[in-house]
Amino acid sequence: MALTCPKCGRNVPDDAVYCPYCKHGLKPSASTMNVSVAGILMLIAAIASLIIFLLSLDALLEIYSWYPQLIAQKWILYDQLFTVFSLLTFIFGLLAGVLSLSRKNYPWFMVAGVLCTIVSGGIWVTSMLIPNYKLSSSFLYYFLPIFLPSLLGTLLVFPRRIEFK
């Protein structure tokens, strides 16, 4: 006896978890929480990077009033990298989070998720290159709130293509 898909109305095999035609979930186990958790993780990375963006933009605009010129010239490159990387991480993280929570457009989620992860890795690496860096600060302020959530979010969604519309 074949089941009928409630979305497209076609007959599907009894043991099907998803409709082979429209990919609609036929059983309660079809939709997992992983995609929703991934979306939340991506939004966490986006919000954390927005905070870093605002702080680094403020630092960039005021750097010469804080430090003598020679020290400011040494730090300005790092502030510029933080500003650019954090803005890109915010954009890609926000896009990936929205696509994941709405379960729309898997390929674009993967592009945004991978780019968010790569650019957030750039923030973390930059934090380790700054003069007088501390590994504990880099881990606490850049790895945990920005890089790790974006990496986990992307990895959680990677095997869940079928859950996207």
N, C-alpha and C positions, 0 to 999 in steps of 0.2 A: 504494500500500500504506500503510495507516494504522498508526501506532504505538499501543501500549497503555500507558496511564499505569500505572506500578508502584504508585502510591499508591491511586488510586480505581478502576482497572481499565477506564476508558472509552477508547474509540478517539479518538486525536487526530491531526491532520495530521502528515505526515512532517517538515515544516519547522518545527514548533512547538518553541520553546525551553522554554516552560512549558505545563503542562496548562491549557486554557482553563476547566476545571471546578473543579479544586482548587488551581491555581497551583503545583503541584509542579514543580521544575526537572527538565527532561528531558535536558538536555545539560550537560556539565561547565562551560560558560561561564555557566550560569544563576545560580549563586551566586558573588558576587564578594567580594573581601576588603574592599571599601569599607564594608560594613555592620559588619564586625568591627572595622575600624580606627576607625570612627565610635564604636562602643561603648567602645573603649579610650580615645579622646580625651575622651569624656564622663566616663569614670571618672577620668581625669587632672584634668579641671576640678573634679570633685567632691572629690577628695582635696586639691587645692590650696585649694579654698574651705573645706574642713574645717579646714585648718591656719590659714587667715586667721580663721575663726570662733573657734577656740580662742584665738588671740592677741588678737583684738579683745574677746572676752569677758573675758579676763584684764585687759586694759587698761581696760575699762569698769568692772570691779569695783574696780580699784586707782587710778583716775584722780585722785582727790582726795589720795591719798598721794604721788603723783608730782609734781603741779603745784600751784601756788598756786590758790586758789579761782577767781579771775577767768580764769586761763588754762585751768583744767580745764573751766569752763563753756563756753569757746570750742571746746574739743576734744570735749566729750561728745557733741554732735550727730553728728559724724563717726564716732565710735566706735559709736554706736548704729546708724547707717546701715550701717557695715561689718559689724556683728554680724548684723543682720537680713538684709542682702543675701547674706552669705556662707552663712548657714544655709539660705536658700531655694535658693541655687545648689547647695549640697551635696545637698539633697533632690531637686531636679529633675535634676541631673546624674547622681546615683546611679540614679534611676528610668530615665532615658533610656539610660544605659549598660547596665543589666540588660535592658531591652526590646530594645535593639539587638543585644546579644550572643546573646540567646535567639531573636531574629528573630520576636518576637511582638508583635502589636497595633501596627501602623504608626501609626494615628491618635493613640494615646496617646504613642507615641515622639515624634511631631512636636509634640504639645502640650508634653511635658516638655522636649524639645530647644529649642524656641523660647523657652519660659519661662526655661530655664537660660541661654540666650544673652542674653535681655533683662536678667535680673537680674545676670548677670555683667558686662554692660555698665554696670549701675548701680554695681557695685563699682569698675570702672575710672574712671567719671566722678567718683565720690566721691573717689577717690584724687587726682584732679586739682583738686578743690575745697578740699582741706585747706590750712590755712595753711602757707606755706613749702614747697609741693610742688615736686618736681623731675620733669620729664618723663621723664628716664631711669629714675628709680625707679618711676614709675607704669607705664612700659612693661615694665620687667623683672619687677616683682612682681605686677602685676595683669593687664596685657594678655596677655603671653605665656603664663603658666601657667593662667589662668582663662578670659578672654574668647575668645582665639583658638582653643583646643581645642573649646570648646562651639560656636562659630560654624562651624568646619570640620566637626565631627561632624554637626551638623544639616544642613549643605549636602551632605555626602557621602551621607546617607541619603535626602534629599528625592526624588531620581529613582529610588529603589530600592524602591518600594512593593511590587512583585511578589515580592520576596524574603522578605517577612514572611508568616507563617502566618495 
